[in-house]
């Protein structure tokens, strides 16, 4: 069967690989749609810090359940695929936090992923995609990351929420903060992200506007909750200063490096600082329910589409031409 392999940084090829073998408790799935994540662009560029090549990318996936022989290609049950493979027995897993399992392996990152025609997955990682399209189902994973961050932040109705970073993860966090009842503002350095955030119905500011009277009027003495989805050390260190005394700061983006905050400032404000990693079944279910209820405009979030064969030219192009890009979806 066909798969797209990143054989080395900057090089994509379509390769023929063996169909994966089933093991007890696992299910064969025919891939139907694949979302391209920022991680995939980093893998292609060669900037991912923990990766071995060659690598079949792809972890934002939807598909249909196949029979053991893979012949049921049209009538299989549609599923959302949770790409996080966990051990099931470490303290985090036993506590229901499999999203931060001690030995977590993510499809397409720590091992080969879903840019292929079929994969096999543990049955527990497949969630029925009822009432949503298979294209929408491929968007659930990245939206669930934002939903999980919002749940971690314990946002309450009426809270003023600042999301720093208007990319796909930031927008996901913004939508679910709004669903939770928050009054959401987005900040981004890129003019196109600011404009796209406004088109999504959010108040949005560029970095150059953070000293403006308009932003000061919204910020007042600080936001009740700040979620940083930038993956920039400089910004992550600075975003904390937008939080009000007694407020919440949640790190959604992750990057290799050290965060440095003045201890006296953290104590003076008695801040609650959290990390947020991946998502759980509860978050996946919340996202699917929100899509069904029309709370998340998946049509607006899908800005680019391509076929399997077009990935070889389109993914490299989008790596360097990001204006107007939120989410690109591959169709098989």
Secondary structure, DSSP 4 states (H G I P E B T S, - for coil): -EEEEEEETTEEEEEE-PPPPP-TTEEEEEEEEEEEPHHHHHHHHT--SS--SSEE---EEEEEE--TTS---SSSPEEEE--EE--S-SHHHHTT-GGG-TT-EEBTTTB--SSBSEEEEEGGGEEE-TTS-HHHHTTHHHHHHHHHHHHHHT--TT-EEEEE--SHHHHHHHHHHHHTT-EEEEEESSHHHHHHHHHTT-EEEEGGGTTSHHHHHHHTT-EEEEEE-S--HHHHHHHGGGEEEEEEEEE-S--SS-----HHHHHHHT-EEEE--S--HHHHHHHHHHHHTT-S-HHHHEEEEEETTTHHHHHHHHHH--TT-SEEEEE-
